[in-house]
């Protein structure tokens, strides 16, 4: 494998409806917002994103039963579809098959979805009123209903997110909510080019993002390491260009067929999410250069690329014939992709081309933008495209950072800031994705197994501690290059440059790569909800202390849903009442069960060490069908295991590739002050040798020792 470029880079009938809607006039939500508050008798439930207004009301709320109807005050397909979506959402955990019907008048003791609310609610605004007599979500159309349903699900117990039947009861907290988004564009980008996500995993990610009112899915479909969408006129793009990923070769189905891509677009639409396809260029183009010979200056196709470098490729744009070749290629590709994508935007990349001359870059920009506008689409690109001529209404995505902000207003502004200024001068609108806040591939801290840190560590607080209006401002928040009125939204970007365990060095084996969904869950949660709130909630509600408490309440929901999130130590996560499933720090004798040296090697013997809460001390307990638990280290993703499957006292407890065998199953039993943890195979107890740092962990007979009693934090 090649050595990566060592330089900064980006990838890297509602109650009180009339009163509740007054604050939702377009452009007035922020000014009219009433912060969340509590009365003497009630407190507001923790919601993410925070609604514009949320008021707890007296009463015990509305309890769903198997007979509760979902009544839709419309015959419209989209509105009725939201009702069916809600019924399907509730069915697995409740065991209820709630009837969905179109009615002209609500009957009471029901969940009512009303899409005939006032126009002042806007496209996505809604009100929600819950009391002992029922729940009503009111919106101006189906999309607003869908956003309101995401709030409704957070007013139910966390167990409602489970995929298996849970005991309930299923009571919707009694509240009044009035809500609308701050920005119309709230996106997440998925890098399927460097790490291919099968269709079902993309759909899973769509569902996870929709929970937090994300309304745009940006698919990074092409890069050096792979081409992921079929273009019928250019079959080599998938037969050759899709044969590689970062770290992998030999693929035959690492792309989306026309039918699969259309299925993804339709699925996203059913979640009121717009798909933005990205065809990157003129750099990040090795997969295309390996597939179409005429894109290279020597008219010879390059070898497919599966490495990890950045800034290594460029379409040949040095003579008239090759500029024509690139233009023809882009026209063919963009015509195909545009026809499959009903959304308004088509992203043409434009970033990281250090070897391109101004003439070469402008040649690409001209050809790509012409191809997009010819299909009636709006050009979207990274902010570097601001250096070239932009079509009217173009949307630029800013991914700069504190280094760029430090130069604003100085005599030596960075290239990024200059490019942004050029874009502003041409009337471009902007989506903000600052890499030091919104790049989900940045490590949370030094202990996590995945990602990079070229723009520092981005923990949950950093993901929340920014505002779009100052993303291009001076460090003191003044002098913003992009006017507030030109900002259309925010986007979190999940790149896959280093989507494997031990990402600070190049991988030696494909076994270091988890399934894409494991990487996506870990890197996305808890940070995506933070960025989603930046895009949805009024600025006046942004407060880290309040948000961190509301975010912590999402943890049990993610556990119930099977989302393998990072239990960030800067969040006070609650333990699930009466349940051991979830991520814990296991402690005894004042020390915690530890993967020594943050090892990713199978066979490493476990120790106890002073508690610090890093991922090498975090263990995800998952209940098995026999009542025992597996314990997976959140750094190494290896299972706690009795070495060699031994049944002898004194056998080492190690971490090992998860195999599901009985020596990786542990029986967790409550005792005074904590739990004993016994090997399901041998019956011997998890025991540490002493209270000293580095004490070895083994299995031993039950002696009643305090060093055999563990607390789960």
Secondary structure by P-SEA (a helix, b strand, c coil): ccccccccccccccccccccccccccccccccccccccccccccccccccccbbbbbcccccccccccccccccccaaaaaaaaaaaaaaccccccbbbbbbbcccccccbbbbcccccccccccccccccccbbbbbcccaaaaaaaaaaaaaacccccccccccccccccccbbbbbbbcccccccccccccccccaaaaaaaaaaaaaacccbbbbccccccccccccccccccccccccccccccccccccccaaaaaaaaaaaaaacbbbbbbbccccccaaaaacccccccccccccccccccccccccccccaaaaaaaaaaaaaaaaaaaaacccccccccccccccccaaaaaaaaaaaaaaaaaacbbbbbcccccccccccbbbbbbbccaaaaaacccccccaaaaaaaaaaaabbbbbbbcccccccccccccccccccccccccccccccccccccccccccccccccccccccbbbbbbcccccccccccccccccccccaaaaaaaaccccaaaaaaaaccccccccaaaaaaaaaaaaaaaaaaccccccccccccccccccccccccccccccccccccccccccbbbbbcccccccccbbbbbbccccbbbbbccccccccccccccccccccccccccccccccbbbbbbcccbbbbbcccccccccccccccbbbbbbbccccccccccccc
